[in-house]
Amino acid sequence: MLDTFPLPKLKELLEKSKAADSECKRFGAKSHHYEWNPPVSVDAVEQFEQKIGVTLPDDYRTFLLEAGNGGAGPFYGLFSLKDVERWLTWDVEPEKIPLLSPETDEEQFDDEDENWRCGCIPIGSQGDTYFTYLLVTGPNRGRVVYIEYDGGWVFFPREQSFISWYERWLREVSSGYNIFWFATYLDGDEQELREYYEQAQTEEEKLLAIHSMDKFPSFSQGTVEFLKRVIRERINKPSVKGFLELLLRADPKLFYQYLQDRWDAGYYDGVVEEINYSILHFENEKQHLIEVWRSRILERLPQLSCAAQRCAVHILQLSGAVSLGQVRWMIDGKDPEDVKYLLGIFSKFPDVAQHLDLWIGLLRERENLELLEETVLTTPTISDPLLKNELTRIRDEFSTAEKRLYEEKDIKQYHSLRLMYNIHKNVCRTLNAIFYEEINPTVPGVPRPYRLELDFRDVANYHINAPAPENGIPIHPMIALAVLHQFHHLPSNRSKWESTLQKIKHLTLEANQKTVDYKYEHTRSAYLAPAGEYPLPKPYYYKMKDWSAIALMANLQKLTMSHICVEDFSFLPKCSALELLSLFNTNFSDCRLLLEIPNLKSVDLRLCRLEHKEVLQSASFEYTL
């Protein structure tokens, strides 16, 4: 046990930290509320040490015995010994020199490597798959190390002991510092970091000093003056993206002047990349940056490097004031990787419909399947005969890829077939999206009816992709849901389904909180709530897009369909008993179909995109537009 363990100081700092973050707004604080667990017993510590074959480092051992058995700490806090034991799924192997050391900092390990966690114990969680470990053997015994659980990331804070690392956390929290990724930057206050910068011998160390200032919630005038001088020294650096947020926080004028000075000095590539970075990270400055720099970037576009052009086209697309026609030339002569990136941005330009030939040409690619895949993924969902023809051709050519995929043994052929399968799947999705754009287009001033989809679990439970039974009768899942709501259960056999359909006089099919979970508002699509987990009794089966079962309801007098996209309204003339019809805010369009409903007395057509409205003037039924 340490004779000099700073328990009074730790308690004082813990209370200050608790007061500084009284609402536990800092990352992970609500898991520990700045409270230590009760200290652990000496017996418990010794039993744990015997189990792993190692005596714990003195400061960590004393912390457990005098301060607390876990609790308040960086990220989600410190583990109790019980939690340490639960997460310790490897052998400590004290006889071996640990593989983890500051020399292996940022190396990657994997499960095939020889017990790369040996010599360590887990002492805390950072969230997701990131953990805090403590070295308990070897030359770096007592050092804290951060790891990604699968070994993809390793980082050693600079503190040489557990207690110095822990005390630093308390100091920074109590000082109100921003410490999400605690201790990945330098310790020290503003003056100390300024001095560190002046004494640094390498560019890496200088940048570390600058980036470490991000932790300060505000800056003294001394630091602002320091930054003014430093940015003058860094005008000619290739890239300073990580420096920009500091400037913006210190003084927005510094931020904008710095970009301007670098542009005037001819560092066009760097400035374009920095503006793109700023647009992605500083939401409040996004529009102003785009407005200020759009014209200058467009003018310099031909002189930029390929990497900078990627950033530039993203900025220009976001502006909304540049057309695809002005930048389309950028794709000429580019390598496939650049083409793939540009296609994704090009597809978002407002005049993309005028440049579909770009995608039509690339959809004929067959040598580079990865390029073809990206072309399919970025193809605009616009109804165009030539575009649909190329997509349909790919769909038909690659239709057997899935079957062949499971039969292929050659690894190269397997890779190609996997790409073909993905392409076929995405082509089908694109054609489906174009179909919905055709039947359910965006109309100014009219809310777009919801396109209904199924959660992937319901697709499996309903056997949606299974072959239809012989002489099968399709039931749209929303119709089954309406039957469930009306009768409190679904019919269990064929005869009961037939009698149930005959009983229905009023049917309501509407997108609301009871029937759908809203998915993507910008595409107006929604997941349909499940009506049951099991397939229907034969010959009935679930089928999306098919509403024909409504025509089997011989006594249906009132039908309400609202706020939904209906793929096919051809069932309506077969509803011989139908008198009252509401198609409020659906994608219904062809008014001529209404004249074929024999007993129709009234129809609600509000918020519909109507065609052939002139036929309503001679109709025998009432209508509301």
N, C-alpha and C positions, 0 to 999 in steps of 0.2 A: 504494500500500500504506500502511496506517495505521502511523504511528510509535508510537502509543500502544495498539496492539492488546493486550488483556489476556489473552494466551495463558496465562501461569502461573496466573492466577486461574481461568480456565476449566478448566484441567487439574485444579486442586485441587478445584473444585466437582464436576467429572465423577467423580472418584474417590470423593468423599463421597456423591454420588448413587448410584453403583454399590454402595457399602456399605449405604446406607439401604434400597435395594431389591435386595438380593442375590439374591432368588429371582425377580426380574423379574415381580412381580405387578401392577405398574401397567399401565394400558392401553397396549398397543403395545410395551412394553419388550422382549418376547421377540423382536421383529423387529430390534433393534439392540444389546441387551445392554450398553448404556452404553459402546459402543465407537465411535470415529470410524473411518471409512475412511482409508486413506493419503491425504495431501494430493495435490492435483492439480498438474500442471506449469503454469508460466506460459504455455507454448505452447498448452496445451489450453484455458486460460481465454481467451486472446486469439483463438483460432480460434472459440470459442463466441461471443465478443463480436462478432467480425466477421460471423458468420452472422446474428445477430439485429439487428445495427446499433446496439448500445448497449454502453457501458461499464458493468459491474456496479457497484452501490454499493460504496464502499470497504470497509466492515466485512464485508459478505458475501463480497466478492472475497478479502479477506485471510483470512477463515475457511477458504475453500476451499484457499488456498495454504499456510497455516500450521497450521491445526487438522486439518481433514479434508475429504475430498471426499464430504460427506454422512455419514450414520450416526446416532449418538445425537442425539435431538431430541424435541420434543413429538409426541404421538400415535404414529404409526408411524415416526418419525424423519425425518431430512432426506434428500432425494434427492441422488444423485450427479449430476454434470453430465450424464452419459449419460442418467440417468432424467429430468432436467429437459428435455433435448432430446426424449426420447421422448414426454413428456406435453405438450410445447409444440406444439399443433396449430393455432395461430393466429399471425397476424403481429403482432409487437410494435408496429409502426408508430410509431417514435420521434418522428415529426414531429407526431403528434396529442396533444392533452391527454387523458389517460386518463379514461374514464367512471367508473371506480371511484375513489372518494374518501371520506373520512369524512362528507362531506355526503350521499353516496348510501348511507350505512350503512343496512342493512336494506331497501333497495329491492330489487325483483325485476327480473331481466332474463330474456330468453329468446333462442332462436336467431334470431328475426326481428330483434332489435336489432342495430344496427351494431357489429360486433366489440367487444362490451362488455369483452372481456378485454385489449384493447390496452394496452400499457404495463406488462403483468404477465408474470411467469414463474412456473411452478409449482415450489415447493421442497419439498413434502412432502404426504403423504396422511394424512388423519384417519380413514380408514375409510369404507366404503360409497361415497357420491358426494361426500364432503366433502374439501376440499383446503386447503392453505396456499399462498398466493401471495405474491410479493414485487413491489412496484412498483419498476420500474427506470427510469421516465421521469416527467416532470411535477413539479408542486410538492410532491407527497408521496413523491417518490423515496426508497426505502429503508424505507418502511413495510411491515409485514406485514399481510396481509388474509386472512380466512377466507371461503371461498365454498362453496356447494353447486354442483356441476359444471354443472347446468342453469340456474343463475342464480336459483334460488328463495330463496336466503339469502346475505346479505353482512354481514360483521362486521369491524370494525377494532379490534384490541386498542389500548390506549392508548399503548403503548410507541412512541416516535418513530423507532426504528431497529431493524434486524435484531438487532444484538448486544445491545441492552438487553432485547429480547424473549427472546432465547436465554439470556442470563445469568439473567433472572428464572426461567425454567424450571428451570435448574440449582439456583438457590437454594431454590425451593419443593420440588423433589424431595428435595434433601439435608436439608431441614427436616421431611420426612415429611408435607407437606400433601396434602390430597385434591385432585387436579387433573385430573379426567377431561376437562372442557371448559376446558382451560388458557387463562388470560388473558381469559376472558369476564367476569371479575369484577375487582375492584380489587387492586392490589399493596399490600403492607404487612403488618406484624404486627398483633397484637391491639390494642396501644395506638394505633398509627397509624390503624387503622380506626375506633376509638372517637373519636379526634380528628377524623377526616374527617366522621363523623356529626354531631358538635357544630357543625362549621363549615359543613355543607351548607346551601344556601339553598332547595333544592326537595325536595319529597317523593320525587321520583324518585331524587335523589342520596342521600337518607337511606336509602331502601330498598336501593340498591346497596351502601351501606356495610354494612348488616345482612346482606344475602345473601352478601356477600364473606366473611363469617366462617364460612360453611359449609366453607371449605377447611381450617380448623383441626381436627386430630384430637381435641383436647380443649380445654377452656377454663380460663383462670386464674380465680381468685376475683374479680379485678377485672372481668373480662368478664361473669361471672355477675351481679354486682351491677349492672353497666351494663344488662344485659338486663332485670333486675327493674324498673329505673327506666323503661326504654324501653317496656316493655309497658304500664305504667300510663298512659303518654302516648298509647298507641295503642288503648286500649279502644274508642274510638268510631269507628275506621276502618271503612269499608264491608267490606273483605275483607283478610285477612292470611294467606292460605293459604301463601304462600312463606316466612312467618316461623315457621311451626309446627315444622318439623324442627329448627331452631336451638334453640327452647325445649325440645323433647323431649330433645335431646342434652345441653343445659346442665343441665337438672334436670326430670325428669318431673312433679314437683309444680308447677313453673312452668307447664308445658304445660296440665295439667288445671285449675289455678286460673284461668289466662287464659281458657279456654273458659267456665268458670263465671261469671267476672266479666262477660264480654261478654253472656252469657245473662241475667244479673241486670239488666244495663243495658238490656235489651230488643232487642238485635241478633240476633233469632231467625234471620232469613234468613242472615246472615253465619255464625253459629255452625253451622247445619245444613250449609251448604256446606263449612265448614272440617272438620267431623266426617267428612263424606263423603270429602273429600280425604285426610284422615288415615287412614281405613279402607283406601283404595286404595294408600297409599304407606308406611304403617307397620304391617307385618304383625303385629308383636309386640303392638301395642296394639289390634288390630282387635276382638277379642272383648270386651275390657274396655270399649272405647268404646261398642260396641253395647249392652251390658248396662246401662251407666250412663245412656245417653241415650235408649234406646228409648221409654220411657213418656212422657218429657217431649216428645219430638218428636211422638209420636202425639197427645198432648193439644193441641199447638199447630198441628197440621197444617192446619186450616181457615184459620188466619190467615197462613200463609206465602205468599210470592209463588209464581208458577208455576215459576220457576227453582229456588227452594228446595224446592218440593214434589217436583220431579224427584229431587233429592238425597235427600229424606226417604224417599220410597217405596223407594229402593234400600237405605237403611239398615234400614228396617222389614222388607223382604223378607229381608235377610241374617240378621235376628234369629231367624227361624224361629218366633217367638212371636206374630206378627201374621198374621191371615188376610186373604185377598183381600177377603172380605166387609166388612172394616173400612175398607178404603181404596178400594174400587171406585168410590165416589161421585166420586173425584177426576177421573175421565175426563169427567164431564158438563160440557158447555159449553166444553170445551177446544178450541183450534185443532188442525188436523190434525197439526202437527209435535209438539205435546205428546201427542196421542193415540198417535202412532206410537212415541214413547219409552216411554210408560206401558205400552203393550201388551207390549213386550219385557220389562219388569220384572214385570208382572202374570202373565205365562206361567210364572214361576218360583215362584209361591206354592204352598204344599202343597195348598191346597184349590181349585186351579184347575179341577178336574173338576166342581165345583159351579157354575161360572160360565161354562160353555161358550156360553151364550146371548149373552154379550158378543161373542165372535168370530163366532158364527152371524149375528148382526145386521150386523156390519161386513163380512162376506163377501158381503153383497148390494150393497155399494157398487160403482157403476160410473162415476160422474162423476170421482172422484178416484182415478186408477189407482195413484198412488204410495202412498196410504193403503191401498188394496186389497193392493198388493204387500207392505207391511209387515204387514198383517193375516195374510196367508198365511204369511209367514216366521215369525211368532210364534204361529201356531195350535198349541195343544197336541196332541201325538200321542196322543190318547185315542180309543178306539173309541166312537163315539156316532153313531147313525143320522142325526140331523139335521145334525150337523157333516159327516159323510161325504157327505150329500146335497148340501150347499152347495158343498163342494170339488169334487165330481163335476160339478156344474152349471158351475162355472168352467172346469174342465178341458175340457168339451165345447164351451163357448162360445168359448174361446180356442184351440182345437185347430188352427185354420188360420193363426194369427198368424205362425208361422215362415215359411211359404210366402209369405204376403202381404208379409212384411218385405223379402224380396229383390226383390220386384217394385215396391215403392213408391218414387216419385220425390219426392213432397211431403215436406219436412223435418218439418213438424208431424205429419203422419200417420205418418211414419217413427218419430218419438219415441213416439207412442202405441202403435204396433205393437211397438216394442222393449219397452215396459213389459208389453204383453200377452204377448209371448213369454216374458219373465222370469217373469211370474205363472204362465203355463201350466207352465213348467219346474218352478217351486217347488211348485205344487199337486201335480204328479205325485210329487215327492219327499215331500211331506207325506203323501199317500195311501199311498205305499209304506212310509213309516215307521209309519203307523197299522196297515197290514197286518202288519208284523213285530211290532208290539206285541200284536196279536190272537193271532198264532200262537206268539209267543215272549215271553210276559209275564215280568216279574220275579216270582220266587217266593222268599219268605224262606227262607233256609237252603239254597237250591239254586243252584249257579253257573249263570249264564245262558249257554246255548250261543252260540257265536260266529256272528254274521250275516256271511256271506261276500260280499265285494265285489271288484271288479276295479279296478286302477289304470287311469287314463284312457288310458294308452298301450296297455294290453292290450285295453281296450274297442275301440280302433281296430284293433289288430292282429288281433283275433279277429273283426272285422266284426260285433260284437254287435248293432249297430243296423241292419244291412242286412236287407232282406226275406228271409224264409226261402225256400230253393229249393222247387220243386214236389215234393211227396211227401217233403219233407225229414225227416231223422232227427236230432233234437236230441241234443247231447252236452254235458253240464254240464262246464265247464272243470276241476272237481275230479276228475271221472271220467277226463278226458284226462290229468290229472297223475298219477293212480294207474296208468293204463296205461303212461305214460312210465317211472315208477319200476319197474314190474314187468317190462317188456320192453325197457327202455333206449332205446326210440325209439317214435315214433308211426307207426301204419300209413300208408302212402303212397297207398293207393287204396281203393275201395269194397270189393273182395273181401278185401283184407287186414284191413280193419276188421271185416268180418263174421266172418272166421276167428279174429281176435284176441278178439273178444267171446265166441266159443264156447269158447275155451281157458281163460277165467277161471273158476277154481273158488273162489278166495279173493279177496275184495275188501275193502280197508281204506280208508275215507274218514274222515280224522281231522285235526282242527286241531292242528298241532304246529309245531315250529321249522322243519321241512323243507317244510311245505306252505303256511304262511301267514306274513305279516308283520302283527303285531298293530297295529291302527290306533287306535281309541278305546276304552280300557278301560271308560269309564263307560257306553258304549252296547254294549259287547261286540261290536264289529265288527272284521273283519280282512280285509286284502287277500290274495287268493289268489295264490300264487306262479305264475308263467307256465309253461305246458306247451309252448309253441311260439309262434312269431311269425306263422305263416301260417294262413289259413283251412283248414278241413278239406276233403277231397275230397268233392264232391257224391255223394250227397244229404245227407251228414253236415254239420252246421253247429253252431257253438257257441251255447249258449243258457243263460243263468243261470236259476235257479229250477226247471229241468226235470231231474229225475233218472230219467226213464222209460227211459233206455238200460240201466239196471240190469236191467230186465225182459227185455232182449234176450240176456242172458247165460244161455243155456239150461242150462249145467252149473254154475252158481253154487251152491255148497254152504254157504259161510260168508261172511256179510256183517257187517262191522264199520263202524258209523257212530258217531262219538263227538265230543263237544264242538262240534258244528255245528248250526246251525238249518237244517232241511230244510223247504222250502216246501210239499211235497206228498208224502205217503207212499203215495199210491194205487197205486204200482207194486208194492208188497210182495206182494199176492195173486197177481200174475203170475209170481213167482219160484217156479216149480213144483219145482225141485230143492233149494231152500233148506232147510237143516237147522239150522244154527247162526246165530243172529242176535244181535248186540249193538247196542243203541241207547243205550249209556251216555252220560248227560248230553247228550241231544238234546232237541228240543222235542216228541218223540212224546207223544201223549196218549190217543188212542182205542184202548183195549185190544181192542175188538171186531174191529178190523182183523186182529189176529194170528190169530184163529180161521179166517180165510180163506186162510192160507198152508198149502197141502196137506200138506207133508212136514216141517213145523217140529218140531224135537225139543227145542230149548233157546233161551231168549231172556233177555238181560240188560237189565233195565229200571231199573237204578239211576240215581238223580239225574234222573229224568224226572217231569214233571208229569202224572200219570195220571188218566184218567177211565174210568168203567165197569170198575173193577178187579174187580167181582164176577164177571165172565165168566171170569176166570182160574181160578176154583175148579173149573170143569167142563172146563178145557182138558186136552188129551192131552199137552201138552209141559211141560217143566220151565221154571220162570221164577225170576228173581232180582230182588227189589225193593230 
